[in-house]
Amino acid sequence: MASFHDACPTVKNILLLDSEGKRVAVKYYTDEWPTNAAKLAFEKSVFTKTQKTNARTEAEIALLENNVIVYRFIHDLHFFVTGGDDENELILSTVLQGFCEAVTLLLRNNVDQREALESLDLILLCLDEIVDGGMILETDGNTIAGKVATHNMDDGAPLSEQTIIQALTTAREHLARSLLT
């Protein structure tokens, strides 16, 4: 009898690398790569295997070391989602799509390495909203970005500096407070 974990799709890692294959943000969910050196070697092999492809318009799929990797490039950023070789590529692709959409929203369509590094905290929160311990939690880019924006919201910031989602949340909270008093 298969356990719940076997029936539920899982992600081994999510990688965001720059155009030279260097880390921007990475998150590993298995012990398959026990050391930082092993993780860096895996990232290098993933980058080397995929760098000559043109995954700019839609996700591509690669097989590497018994892993299925779905990936997409946006400007100088390379997005990767890795699963086991028995994992459903469509599910992994949905995770990748959600990650790309959420990052695009959070970076206000300025998806490049400089913006990503300046907003690294948002991208790392994004990864936490998408996958927890390998289990997929959320794949909708708008939902992910909304959750990250509310985590990161600064109530003291003027409304002009807040995102629309943050402004609506703040307005809703103020309305609720005014109705309760």
Stockholm file with secondary structure:
# STOCKHOLM 1.0

chainA/1-181         MASFHDACPTVKNILLLDSEGKRVAVKYYTDEWPTNAAKLAFEKSVFTKTQKTNARTEAEIALLENNVIVYRFIHDLHFFVTGGDDENELILSTVLQGFCEAVTLLLRNNVDQREALESLDLILLCLDEIVDGGMILETDGNTIAGKVATHNMDDGAPLSEQTIIQALTTAREHLARSLLT
#=GR chainA/1-181 SS CCCHHHHSCBCSEEEEEETTSCEEEEEECSSSSCSHHHHHHHHHHHHHHHTTSCCSSSCEEEEETTEEEEEEEETTEEEEEEEETTSCHHHHHHHHHHHHHHHHHHTTTCCSHHHHHHTHHHHHHHHHHHEETTEECCCCHHHHHHHHHHHSCCTTSCGGGSCHHHHHHHHHHHHHHHHHC
#=GC SS_cons         CCCHHHHSCBCSEEEEEETTSCEEEEEECSSSSCSHHHHHHHHHHHHHHHTTSCCSSSCEEEEETTEEEEEEEETTEEEEEEEETTSCHHHHHHHHHHHHHHHHHHTTTCCSHHHHHHTHHHHHHHHHHHEETTEECCCCHHHHHHHHHHHSCCTTSCGGGSCHHHHHHHHHHHHHHHHHC
//
